[in-house]
Amino acid sequence: MQLMVGEMTALLVRLEVTTHMLNVGVHTITCANDQSTAETIRVGQLNHTDTEGRRHVDMALDQTSWSKALVVDEGGGVWLWWEEKTEVKERLVKTMKL
């Protein structure tokens, strides 16, 4: 199945000890009943150990920049989390930064 080009959106999912950034897209063709019409691709994962051992209590996506989010921890700390793209040996490499 193919995804529609340019039709993906970012989604943040907060679990007990991790926060995930996902890209969600819709398939261009109709799927059989046992298949999903949407696909998710995990962009990054942020653990509570990444935020000085504190749980994530709130988060928000940046509406003006793709794959950039603010994460608030239980101690009131605010963390900027974003995807950085660099070129290594003529290949695009994506890395999540905090």
Secondary structure, 3 states (H helix, E strand, C coil): CCECCCCCEEEEEECCCEEEEEEEEEECCCCCCCCCCEEEEEEEEEEHHHHCCCCEEEEEECCCCCCEEEEEECCCCEEEEEEEEEEECCEEEEEEEC
